[in-house]
Each structure stands twice: as C-alpha cells, then as structure tokens.
Amino acid sequence: MSQTIPELPGLPYRTASLATRKPTRFDFRPDAAGRAAMAAALGLIELPAFRLSGEFRPVGRHDFDLVADLTAQAVQPCSVTLAPVPCSLTDRVHRRYVADHVEPEGDEVEMVDDETEPLPEVIDLAEVAVEALALALPLYPRAPGAELGEAVFAAPGVAPLAETDLKPFAGLSALAEKLKKADSGPSSEG
C-alpha cells in the first residue's frame, strides 16, 4: 500500500505581467494541505506554519529582484534518534531574474552570483518557497540528549579497534606524566 504525496501548492506569476515601474507585492501562506505537501517534499514531520512575504522589484527594463522574508515553524526528525525536533526559522530570500542571462560554459566555471537566474515566463512562488525552506532548515537536527554512539566492528576472533586505538599519540601525555612522577620522587643523593 503506497502513500501518495499531496501536490505542492502553486502561486505562479507571469513575468510578462509584472509591473516594470513599481514593486509587485506577494504574501504566500499555504493552507494546511499545502504545508503538508511541502513537509512531505522535504522529509519533515510537520510544517505547522509557513509564510513567504515580499515583492518583485523591477530592475531596469526587463529584470526583477525577488526579495522576501521567510518565517516558518518546522518539525524535523532527529538525525540520530528520529525523534521530533521543532525549530523556528526566519530567513531573508533574494533572487535576481535576468532576461539576458548567459550560462557560463566550460568544465571549470567560477560562479559569480548564485542568486542570479534566467528570467522564466512564470515564477512559481511555491517552488521558490520550498527551495528557500530547504536551505534554511538545520542540516543535522538533534533532539535534546541525543548522542552518536561509537560503532565497533571486527571479524570473529579479532579484537575490534576502538577510537583511542586510532590515535597513536593519545597515550603519550599519560606516559609523560608517569615519567615526571618517577623523576620527582625521593632521590638517593643527599
């Protein structure tokens, strides 16, 4: 029995219809079904609140800046125990859409501005929102008290290596301390 992932919400803006002399404001607040679809797409346990509020600002005659504030309440699985880990997020989102954007060519290309994208016919704010949320989420959330244990593996009949065995100089400080105590003990000279 397979679980179907709900369809992501959409909020498309045709770039040809965006105002070129003043900002076009938006306020994207998906409903519960939309937040559930976003949570499923990002592997979240829950997305109780989400908002992307901002504007498209005209730049020159054909280009646009998307500038917005992202606020969200999310619940991620702990990277160690899978227990729910709630977090509050606030982030500033900026994208520049350029009409005459030229993709760099070659095998090794230096990226000058990772916020610049070609101007599409339609900008879907829901896609921008999901991408911005994915970038804002903590990479390895941990529940309070969750710790990684030490995994020890060895073939049958072989003593497993511990982490301290892999650090050959770790025992030198203990040896140096032992030698100091031996040198500072009672001497036979008088």
Number of C-alpha atoms within 10 A of each C-alpha: 3 4 5 7 12 15 13 19 19 15 17 13 17 11 18 11 10 16 13 18 11 12 17 16 13 15 14 16 16 20 13 13 13 19 22 22 21 27 24 18 15 17 13 18 18 21 22 15 15 22 17 27 18 20 18 25 20 20 16 10 9 15 19 24 18 21 18 21 15 20 18 18 15 22 20 25 19 17 17 14 13 14 17 18 18 18 14 11 14 15 16 14 19 16 17 21 22 18 15 11 12 9 10 11 8 7 6 7 9 9 10 8 9 8 13 16 16 14 17 14 13 13 17 15 19 20 16 17 23 18 12 17 24 16 11 17 20 12 10 10 20 20 17 9 7 14 11 9 7 8 9 10 11 9 7 7 6 8 10 13 12 12 10 10 11 9 9 8 10 11 11 10 10 11 10 11 11 11 11 11 9 10 10 8 8 7 7 5 4 3
